[in-house]
Structure formats: structure tokens, C-alpha cells
Amino acid sequence: MFDSTVSRNSVAVLVLLTGCAGSAAAARPLDDATSAAVYSDPALLSALLAQQQSAVHALTVEYDVTTYQNNDAAILGWRVQWGPAGFVIEAQRAGSGGLRADGSRRVWDAAAKAARIIRFDPTDGLGEVQTTSDPDKLNIGELVPEYSFLIGMLRTRTLATGGAPSNDVATLLTRPNVSILPGPVECEGYSCFIIEQRRDNGSPLISIAVAPSLGGAVVRSETYLAGGSLASRWIAESFWQPDPGTIALPLSGVSKMFDADGSVSIERRLDVKTSADGSPKLFVGVGPDVSQFAVPEGFLVLDLDTGDEYIASSRSVFPRVAWALASCSAVVGVVALRRRRSGLRLS
């Protein structure tokens, strides 16, 4: 791992090369000579990618994922938002009429240090909530959106756990046994440099291709099993670049999971949704609204820290016993919720 002195010097050199001292929005495209120098030096490239990614400190994106497995295809819509306040990951089933009709919301509220999984019941739009101050209890950081792998930024995991995953491209370069292969080489139609991490025994672990012409965007990423065979591959097929020199963001891509014998076990296709005017539903600098972190009124809440169960109200939260004593109609509501709860799956 690089020490702080090397990192500071790398950033200083990077400023001299690119003319950018802060926001990636001020970046300018690198000429071929500068690009070759930066993309061949792990410390310089790490500094550049960190700078470029800083422009995506907040993001909102909506997309569909089509999963192909066992000769079947299933489509699931996603809305992913992250920012300094936390993140929201929403799943919407195709044709359901929206999240409140049938879907789920996974939340990390950074200010409250609260992790929640909110499930909406398709029968009446109500549902259940699991909440905790410990993100590990809900594995809230482990469900990484497909788009995060495609873009090479695992921000949701970092926000929830505080750690930097090894296959987050900006931090990969600071890890042991990482090198930049001689390049550039052509990859998926782009001139790319390949970042590779190997295990202590020399077998491959992670391989990521980044394209200078796309502001350092990830074009392809691969992970490998301990025996050296390919475990997964993500390929970005098309991009949107907000401004010249800034990091491009994928609009479509495919991923494949492989068995040990090399056969494809699961294949997924990702396509960013478009608005009525044809523009992508991809908004840089726009994170989640804090209102999305709240527990919806009328939902049954299970607090995993205390074991308490209660019904959420707009004015307050009522323990189940107190709520049941309030009125006969409330008792009926709680019984209905209890019955419905047994049919829901919080995963």
C-alpha cells in the first residue's frame, strides 16, 4: 500500500499534468503522452481515478435488469441513489405499478446510523420494516447494486461499512499485488489499460480495464476463483459522458457468473431507463431525499436491536400492545398485519 507521502506527491504531480486541483468537473481530457504517463503509474492513476470519481459523490439512476437463468428470463426494475446522507436501493417488479404496489427499499441513514429494509405488500400497499443500528444485521452493505459493479464504484457498501472494497477501482490500486499491465490494449472497442491484482501464489484475483478516452471509466471487470478460472465478468456496452474529461457513466451492460467448469450460470443485462424526451434517468450530483429514510405510516416495524414490534404512525410509534388496547378496529388491523407478516419474506 502507498504511504501518505507518496499519495500527496502523486496528487501534486497529477495537478501539474491535468491542471485540476479539485473537482473532477474541472478536468480536461489528457493528451496521449500524459495519458500514457498517468495510466502506467499506479499512484498517479489511483489519484486520477479518485479525483474523477469525486464528481459522482451523489448519484441517482433508474434501470432494468433482465436475468437469464435456467432458460428463463425475469425483469426487475431498480432505482439506486447514494450521497453523503446515505443510500436508497429500491426494487420494482415489472408491471406492478411502482414501488408502493410491490417492491422493497433498502436504506442506510448515515445521520441516524440506521439500516432498514422496507417491504411493501402488493395487496394494500402496506408492509413491514426491519430496522437496526448495525448494518451487518441486515447485510445492508452486502447487497451491492448491479450498477455499482458496472461503474466500478461500490459506494453503498462503503457508506454502510466504512470500508473500501478491493474491487472498487480507485482503491484497488492501493492494494498489495496490484500492477498495471503494459498498454494500452484494445478492450471492448476502447483503448484501455488493465489493472490486475493477483493472489500471493500468483493466480489472478481481479482484472479491471479502464479507458482514458472515457475519463477512466471501467469498461470491463473480472473476478477469478482460487483455482484461476473466471468467476464473473461485467462489461459496459455504452456510456454517457457529462462533459469532456469527466468520467463517463454506463448506460447499458452485461454481466455473467461462471461455474468452475467455465459454463455460464447466470447472465444479466442492465439498461438505464429513459425519460419521455429520451434522456437517460441518470442524475449526477443528486442523492436520496432524507424523507425516503423514514418508516412509512401503518407499517409493522421490527426493531432488531431491541426485539420490539410496533405499528408506525405519522404522529408517533405505538407498541403493539398499546395499539391493540386503543380500539377494537386497531386490534383487527394488527391481527391482519400479523397474518400478512407470516407471508412476507425479508431478504
N, C-alpha and C positions, 0 to 999 in steps of 0.2 A: 504494500500500500504506500502511496506517495505521502511524504511528510508535508506539514503545513507550509514550510519554506518553499518547497518545490511547487506547491499549488499556487502560492502567492506569485511566484516568479512566472509561472505559466500564464496566469491571468494577465500579468503586466505585459508579457510578450504578445499575448492574444490581442490586447488593446492596441498595441503598436501595429499589428498586422491587419486588423479589421477595422480599426477606428471606432470600436464600440466599447464603451466603458460601463454600460449598464443594461438597459432593457434590450431584449432581442429585437424589438420593434425598430431599433435604430440601426440594425445590422445591414451591411451591404454585401452583395454577392462577392465571393472570393475569386480572384483570378486563378488560373491554372497553377501557377508556381506557388502561390500562397496556399492554395487548397492542398497541393501535394505535401507541403511542409507541415501543415496543421494536421492533416489526416494520417500522417505517418508517425506522429509523435503522440503516445498515449496521454501524456499530461496535457498537451495543448488541445487534443481532441476532446478530452474529458471536460476541460474548461469551456470549450466552444459549445459542446452539446448541453452542458448545464446552463449556459447563457441563453442558447436558443430555446430550451425548454421553459425558461423562466417566463416567457411570453404566454405559456399555457398554464399559468398558476391557477386559473379558473377556466372551466370548460363546461359547456352543455352540448350534448349530442344525442340524437334520436336515430335509431337504426333497427333494421330487421336482421335476425339471424335464422337462416334455414339450416337445419341439422339433418344430415343424411346418415342413417344407421339402419342396418338390417333391412335394406330395401325399402325403408320408409323415409318420408320427409316431413318435418314439422317446422313450422314458422313461429317464432316468438319475437315480439317487439320489445325494445329496450329504450329506456331514457336514462342516461347517466349524466350526473352533474357532480363536479368537485370544485372546491375552493378552500380558502383559509378557514371558513366556518365549519367545514366538514364535507360530507358527501351524501348523495342520494342515488340509489340504484333501483330503478323501477322496472318491473316486468309486466308486459301486457300481452295477453293472448290474442292472436289474430281474430278479428271479427267480434270481439267481446264488447265493443263499445267503449273501451277505455279502462284505465286502471281501477276506477272505483267499482266497475262491474265485475271484474275478475282479474286479479293480479296480486303483486306483492311489492313492498317497498322496504328496502334495507337502508338504514340510516346510521350515520355517525355524526353526532352533535359534539363538535370539538369543545365548545364553551361549557356545556353541561357534562362533558365526558360521559355521554350516554350512547349506547348502541341499542338499536331497536330493529326488530323485524315485524312489519305490519302486513297482515294477510287480510285481503278483502274477500268477503263471501259473495259469490255471484248471485245468491238467492235474494238478497236485500241490500247489498252494498255495505253491510256492516262486517264485522270480523273480529280478529284477535290481535293482540300485540304482546310480544315478548320484549322486555327491556332489562338492561343491566349496565352497570358502570364498567364492567370488564368485557372488552371486545372479544376476548378469547372464548368466553362462554357461548357466544353466538357465532364464533368464527367469522365475524363481520368483515375482517380484513382479508380472509382467505378466498371469498367469492370474488375473484378478480374479473371484471367485465371483459368480454372478448375484445372490445375496442382498445382496452388498455394494453393487451398483448400486441395488438396490431400496431399501435402507435409507439410502443416501447417505453411507456411511462406508466408505472404501476402506482399511481398517486393514491388510489383508495386504500391500498394496503399500507402505504407509508403513513397516511393520515391517521389510520386506526391503530397501527402498531408502533409507529415512530421509527421503524427500521427501513432500510433501503434494500429492496430485493436485488439479488445478484443479476437478474435478467432485465432490470431497469437499465437501459443502455448507458445513461450518463454515469451511473455508479459502477457499472461493470468494469470500466477501465481502471478503477482504483483497486481492484481485487487481485489476489495472487494468481499466478499462472495465466495471465492475460497478455495477448500480443495482438498487433495489427499485422495482418499478412501483407506481403508485398503487393502493391497495386498501383493504380486502380484496376479492377476487373469488371467485366460486364455481368450484371445480375438482374434478371427480370426486365431487361431492356434499359437499365440505367448503369452509368459508370459508378461503381461503388468501391468502398474499402471494407474489408471483412475484419471484424473484431472477434477474436476467438479466445475462449477460456478452456483450458484443459485440466483434467484431474491430475493428482500427484503422480499417477502411474503413466501419464502421457496421453490417455484416451480423451477424446473430445467431450466437453460438457455443454457448452453454449457457443453458438455461432450467430453473429448479427451483422447484416450488411447495411451500411448507411450510404446515402447518396449526397455528395456535395452539392449537386445541382438542385436538390430539394431542401437545402438548408440543414442537412444532417438527418433527414427523416429516415426511419427504418423502412427498408424495402422488403427484407426477408429476415426472419429469425428462426433458429432451430435449436432444439434441445436433444440431448443424447442420453441413452441408457448407459448403465455402468459398463456393459459389455462393448459399447461403442456403436451400437445400432441406433438409428434415428428414432426418437420418441415423439417429436412433434415438429410441425413446421407452420409458420404464419407467413403469408405473402400479401403485401398490399398491392392492389392492381391499379388503382387510380388515386389521384391526390388533388387537394385544393391548397393553394399557397396564398395566404392573405396578402403578402407583399413580397417583392423580390428580396431575397436574402433571408427571409424569415423561414422558420421550419414549416414544411408542408405537412398537411394532415390528411390521412387516408379517407377516401370516400367509399371504397369497396375493397374487399379482400377475401381470401380463403384461408382456412386452417385445416390441418389434417393431424390426427393422432394415429400412431402406428403401433402395431403389435411387435413383439420381439422378432417375429419371422419376416418383418418388413411389410406386411399387409396393412391396409388402411382399416382402422376400426371405427373411426368417426370422422366425418368430414363436415365442415360448416362453411357457409357462405354469409358474409356480412355486407350489407348495403345501407349506407346512410340514407335516411328518408329525405324527401324533398318537399318544399312548400309549394303552394299553388303557382307561384311565379317561377318554379323550377330551381330555386336556390336551395342549397343543402341545409338541413336542420342541424347546423354545426355553428356554435357561437363561442368564439374565443373571448375570454375575459368575463364571461357570465357564469357564475356558480349558482348553487342552490339558494333558494329563499329560506330563511330560518323558519318560516311557517310550516315548511314541509317536514321539519323535525318533530312537530307536535303529534301527540296521540289523538286520533280522531274521536270526536264525541260519540258515546254509545258503544264503544268497543270494549271488549273484555280484555283486561290487562293482567299479565302475569309478570310480577317483578322477580326476576331470577336471583336477585341479591337477598331479598327478604322472604321470599316464598309467598308474599301476599297476592291475592287476586281481587280485582275491583273493576267497577264499571267507570269508564271515563266520562266526565261531564264537562260542559263548557264553563261551568262556574267552579267546579271542584271535582275531586275524585272520591267516589263513595266506596268504602269497603263492601264486599258482597253482603255481609250480614246486615250492615246498616241500611244498605239499599233495599234489601228484601223486607225489612221492617217498615220501610217508608210507605208502601202501599201495596195492595194486592196485585195491581197491574204490574208493578215492578217485579214482584215475585215471579209472575208469569214470564216476564222478559228475561230474567236471569235463568230460569229453567230452560227457556228456549236457547239462550246463549250456551248454557252448559251442554245441551244436546248437540248444538251445532259444533261446539268446540271439539267434541269427540270425532267429528268427521273431517276436521281441518288438519292439514299437515304443515307444520312449521319447520322448514328445512333451509 
